[in-house]
Amino acid sequence: MSKKALIIIDIQNDYFPGGKFPLDNSEQAGAKAARVLDHFRKTGQPVIHIQHISVKEGAFFFLPATEGAEIHTCVKPLMNETVVLKNFPNSFRETALEDELNKLGVNELVITGMMSNMCVDATTRAAADMGYKCTVVHDACCGASLEFDGVKAGSAEVHAGFMASLGMFYAQMISAEKLIA
């Protein structure tokens, strides 16, 4: 029997306007994630919040004990919801996430969060490799603009590229509206 949990990755203040690393579409993605969170709460399904705390030398956002590192109000955890702290893009690396999922008997993950091209990607790939069935709510995620070897890619293109890549093997892609329906 399948048991789902919602994983909300790094929807934190620094990614929103006024933060130290604002992402295009963070407000829209945060609003979609909030709708998915509300659905999971109403249906009594488990929710796990992932909060990145930067400890790497030279980091400039998600710094310990800063407002920017706090989980954004749009998906603020309730007292009974688990918050897993992480220091790496992969939410499983050196964290209690797998233990929490095992305690809950979860074998299917519904994933939302930020950034599509970093922590959402790393966590989804790791989860699939560990045997979890993964569904990514693509419009409840957003990415950053990138540049490589003189080629610039806007955040929409980066997000689409990572969602397409994950959707080829690692996860089912779904919109927030379809998931809730």
Contacts in CASP RR format, 6 or more apart in sequence:
PFRMAT RR
TARGET T0000
AUTHOR 0000-0000-0000
METHOD contacts of the structure
MODEL  1
MSKKALIIIDIQNDYFPGGKFPLDNSEQAGAKAARVLDHFRKTGQPVIHI
QHISVKEGAFFFLPATEGAEIHTCVKPLMNETVVLKNFPNSFRETALEDE
LNKLGVNELVITGMMSNMCVDATTRAAADMGYKCTVVHDACCGASLEFDG
VKAGSAEVHAGFMASLGMFYAQMISAEKLIA
2 107 0 8 1.000
2 108 0 8 1.000
2 133 0 8 1.000
3 46 0 8 1.000
3 104 0 8 1.000
3 105 0 8 1.000
3 106 0 8 1.000
3 107 0 8 1.000
3 108 0 8 1.000
4 45 0 8 1.000
4 46 0 8 1.000
4 106 0 8 1.000
4 108 0 8 1.000
4 109 0 8 1.000
4 110 0 8 1.000
5 45 0 8 1.000
5 46 0 8 1.000
5 47 0 8 1.000
5 48 0 8 1.000
5 101 0 8 1.000
5 104 0 8 1.000
5 106 0 8 1.000
5 108 0 8 1.000
5 109 0 8 1.000
5 110 0 8 1.000
6 36 0 8 1.000
6 37 0 8 1.000
6 40 0 8 1.000
6 45 0 8 1.000
6 46 0 8 1.000
6 47 0 8 1.000
6 48 0 8 1.000
6 109 0 8 1.000
6 110 0 8 1.000
6 112 0 8 1.000
7 48 0 8 1.000
7 50 0 8 1.000
7 91 0 8 1.000
7 97 0 8 1.000
7 109 0 8 1.000
7 110 0 8 1.000
7 111 0 8 1.000
7 112 0 8 1.000
7 123 0 8 1.000
8 33 0 8 1.000
8 37 0 8 1.000
8 47 0 8 1.000
8 48 0 8 1.000
8 49 0 8 1.000
8 50 0 8 1.000
8 75 0 8 1.000
8 112 0 8 1.000
8 113 0 8 1.000
9 50 0 8 1.000
9 91 0 8 1.000
9 111 0 8 1.000
9 112 0 8 1.000
9 113 0 8 1.000
9 114 0 8 1.000
9 119 0 8 1.000
9 120 0 8 1.000
9 123 0 8 1.000
10 50 0 8 1.000
10 51 0 8 1.000
10 52 0 8 1.000
10 62 0 8 1.000
10 113 0 8 1.000
10 114 0 8 1.000
10 115 0 8 1.000
10 119 0 8 1.000
11 29 0 8 1.000
11 30 0 8 1.000
11 33 0 8 1.000
11 71 0 8 1.000
11 72 0 8 1.000
11 74 0 8 1.000
11 75 0 8 1.000
11 112 0 8 1.000
11 113 0 8 1.000
11 114 0 8 1.000
12 51 0 8 1.000
12 52 0 8 1.000
12 62 0 8 1.000
12 68 0 8 1.000
12 69 0 8 1.000
12 70 0 8 1.000
12 71 0 8 1.000
12 72 0 8 1.000
12 114 0 8 1.000
13 19 0 8 1.000
13 67 0 8 1.000
13 68 0 8 1.000
13 69 0 8 1.000
13 70 0 8 1.000
13 71 0 8 1.000
13 72 0 8 1.000
14 20 0 8 1.000
14 21 0 8 1.000
14 22 0 8 1.000
14 61 0 8 1.000
14 62 0 8 1.000
14 66 0 8 1.000
14 68 0 8 1.000
14 69 0 8 1.000
15 21 0 8 1.000
15 22 0 8 1.000
15 23 0 8 1.000
15 26 0 8 1.000
15 72 0 8 1.000
15 114 0 8 1.000
15 115 0 8 1.000
16 22 0 8 1.000
16 23 0 8 1.000
16 26 0 8 1.000
16 27 0 8 1.000
16 72 0 8 1.000
17 26 0 8 1.000
17 27 0 8 1.000
19 61 0 8 1.000
19 68 0 8 1.000
20 60 0 8 1.000
20 61 0 8 1.000
20 68 0 8 1.000
21 60 0 8 1.000
21 61 0 8 1.000
21 144 0 8 1.000
23 29 0 8 1.000
23 114 0 8 1.000
23 115 0 8 1.000
23 142 0 8 1.000
23 143 0 8 1.000
23 144 0 8 1.000
23 155 0 8 1.000
24 142 0 8 1.000
24 143 0 8 1.000
24 144 0 8 1.000
24 145 0 8 1.000
24 154 0 8 1.000
24 155 0 8 1.000
24 156 0 8 1.000
25 142 0 8 1.000
25 143 0 8 1.000
25 155 0 8 1.000
25 156 0 8 1.000
25 159 0 8 1.000
26 114 0 8 1.000
26 142 0 8 1.000
28 139 0 8 1.000
28 142 0 8 1.000
29 112 0 8 1.000
29 113 0 8 1.000
29 114 0 8 1.000
29 139 0 8 1.000
29 140 0 8 1.000
29 141 0 8 1.000
29 142 0 8 1.000
30 72 0 8 1.000
30 74 0 8 1.000
30 75 0 8 1.000
30 112 0 8 1.000
30 113 0 8 1.000
30 140 0 8 1.000
31 74 0 8 1.000
32 112 0 8 1.000
32 137 0 8 1.000
32 139 0 8 1.000
32 140 0 8 1.000
32 175 0 8 1.000
32 176 0 8 1.000
33 74 0 8 1.000
33 75 0 8 1.000
33 112 0 8 1.000
33 113 0 8 1.000
33 137 0 8 1.000
33 140 0 8 1.000
33 141 0 8 1.000
33 176 0 8 1.000
34 74 0 8 1.000
34 75 0 8 1.000
35 140 0 8 1.000
35 176 0 8 1.000
35 180 0 8 1.000
36 110 0 8 1.000
36 112 0 8 1.000
36 137 0 8 1.000
36 140 0 8 1.000
36 176 0 8 1.000
36 179 0 8 1.000
36 180 0 8 1.000
37 47 0 8 1.000
37 75 0 8 1.000
37 112 0 8 1.000
39 179 0 8 1.000
39 180 0 8 1.000
40 46 0 8 1.000
40 47 0 8 1.000
40 110 0 8 1.000
41 47 0 8 1.000
41 78 0 8 1.000
46 82 0 8 1.000
46 104 0 8 1.000
46 106 0 8 1.000
47 77 0 8 1.000
47 81 0 8 1.000
47 82 0 8 1.000
48 81 0 8 1.000
48 82 0 8 1.000
48 83 0 8 1.000
48 84 0 8 1.000
48 97 0 8 1.000
48 100 0 8 1.000
48 101 0 8 1.000
49 71 0 8 1.000
49 75 0 8 1.000
49 77 0 8 1.000
49 81 0 8 1.000
49 82 0 8 1.000
49 83 0 8 1.000
49 84 0 8 1.000
50 83 0 8 1.000
50 84 0 8 1.000
50 86 0 8 1.000
50 91 0 8 1.000
50 97 0 8 1.000
50 119 0 8 1.000
50 123 0 8 1.000
51 69 0 8 1.000
51 71 0 8 1.000
51 83 0 8 1.000
51 84 0 8 1.000
51 85 0 8 1.000
51 86 0 8 1.000
52 62 0 8 1.000
52 69 0 8 1.000
52 85 0 8 1.000
52 86 0 8 1.000
52 87 0 8 1.000
52 119 0 8 1.000
53 62 0 8 1.000
53 63 0 8 1.000
53 64 0 8 1.000
53 69 0 8 1.000
53 85 0 8 1.000
53 86 0 8 1.000
53 87 0 8 1.000
54 60 0 8 1.000
54 61 0 8 1.000
54 62 0 8 1.000
54 63 0 8 1.000
54 64 0 8 1.000
54 69 0 8 1.000
54 87 0 8 1.000
55 64 0 8 1.000
55 87 0 8 1.000
56 87 0 8 1.000
61 68 0 8 1.000
61 69 0 8 1.000
62 68 0 8 1.000
62 69 0 8 1.000
63 69 0 8 1.000
71 77 0 8 1.000
71 83 0 8 1.000
77 83 0 8 1.000
82 100 0 8 1.000
84 91 0 8 1.000
84 95 0 8 1.000
84 96 0 8 1.000
84 97 0 8 1.000
84 100 0 8 1.000
85 95 0 8 1.000
86 93 0 8 1.000
86 94 0 8 1.000
86 95 0 8 1.000
86 97 0 8 1.000
87 94 0 8 1.000
88 94 0 8 1.000
88 122 0 8 1.000
89 118 0 8 1.000
89 119 0 8 1.000
89 121 0 8 1.000
89 122 0 8 1.000
89 123 0 8 1.000
90 119 0 8 1.000
90 122 0 8 1.000
90 123 0 8 1.000
90 126 0 8 1.000
91 97 0 8 1.000
91 119 0 8 1.000
91 122 0 8 1.000
91 123 0 8 1.000
91 126 0 8 1.000
92 98 0 8 1.000
92 123 0 8 1.000
92 126 0 8 1.000
92 127 0 8 1.000
92 130 0 8 1.000
93 126 0 8 1.000
98 130 0 8 1.000
101 109 0 8 1.000
101 132 0 8 1.000
106 132 0 8 1.000
107 131 0 8 1.000
107 132 0 8 1.000
107 133 0 8 1.000
108 132 0 8 1.000
108 133 0 8 1.000
108 134 0 8 1.000
108 135 0 8 1.000
109 127 0 8 1.000
109 132 0 8 1.000
109 133 0 8 1.000
109 134 0 8 1.000
109 135 0 8 1.000
110 135 0 8 1.000
110 137 0 8 1.000
110 179 0 8 1.000
111 120 0 8 1.000
111 123 0 8 1.000
111 124 0 8 1.000
111 127 0 8 1.000
111 134 0 8 1.000
111 135 0 8 1.000
111 136 0 8 1.000
111 137 0 8 1.000
111 141 0 8 1.000
111 171 0 8 1.000
112 136 0 8 1.000
112 137 0 8 1.000
112 140 0 8 1.000
112 141 0 8 1.000
113 119 0 8 1.000
113 120 0 8 1.000
113 140 0 8 1.000
113 141 0 8 1.000
113 142 0 8 1.000
114 120 0 8 1.000
114 141 0 8 1.000
114 142 0 8 1.000
114 143 0 8 1.000
115 141 0 8 1.000
115 142 0 8 1.000
115 143 0 8 1.000
115 144 0 8 1.000
116 141 0 8 1.000
116 142 0 8 1.000
116 143 0 8 1.000
116 158 0 8 1.000
116 159 0 8 1.000
116 162 0 8 1.000
116 163 0 8 1.000
117 143 0 8 1.000
117 144 0 8 1.000
117 146 0 8 1.000
117 158 0 8 1.000
117 159 0 8 1.000
117 162 0 8 1.000
118 143 0 8 1.000
118 144 0 8 1.000
120 136 0 8 1.000
120 141 0 8 1.000
120 162 0 8 1.000
120 166 0 8 1.000
121 162 0 8 1.000
121 165 0 8 1.000
121 166 0 8 1.000
124 134 0 8 1.000
124 136 0 8 1.000
124 166 0 8 1.000
124 170 0 8 1.000
124 171 0 8 1.000
125 166 0 8 1.000
125 170 0 8 1.000
127 134 0 8 1.000
128 134 0 8 1.000
128 169 0 8 1.000
128 170 0 8 1.000
128 171 0 8 1.000
134 170 0 8 1.000
134 171 0 8 1.000
134 172 0 8 1.000
135 171 0 8 1.000
135 172 0 8 1.000
135 173 0 8 1.000
135 174 0 8 1.000
135 179 0 8 1.000
136 163 0 8 1.000
136 166 0 8 1.000
136 167 0 8 1.000
136 171 0 8 1.000
136 172 0 8 1.000
136 173 0 8 1.000
136 174 0 8 1.000
137 174 0 8 1.000
137 175 0 8 1.000
137 176 0 8 1.000
137 179 0 8 1.000
138 159 0 8 1.000
138 163 0 8 1.000
138 173 0 8 1.000
138 174 0 8 1.000
138 175 0 8 1.000
139 175 0 8 1.000
139 176 0 8 1.000
140 176 0 8 1.000
141 159 0 8 1.000
141 163 0 8 1.000
142 155 0 8 1.000
142 159 0 8 1.000
143 155 0 8 1.000
143 158 0 8 1.000
143 159 0 8 1.000
143 162 0 8 1.000
144 155 0 8 1.000
144 158 0 8 1.000
145 152 0 8 1.000
145 153 0 8 1.000
145 154 0 8 1.000
145 155 0 8 1.000
145 158 0 8 1.000
146 152 0 8 1.000
146 153 0 8 1.000
146 154 0 8 1.000
146 158 0 8 1.000
147 153 0 8 1.000
163 173 0 8 1.000
166 173 0 8 1.000
167 173 0 8 1.000
END
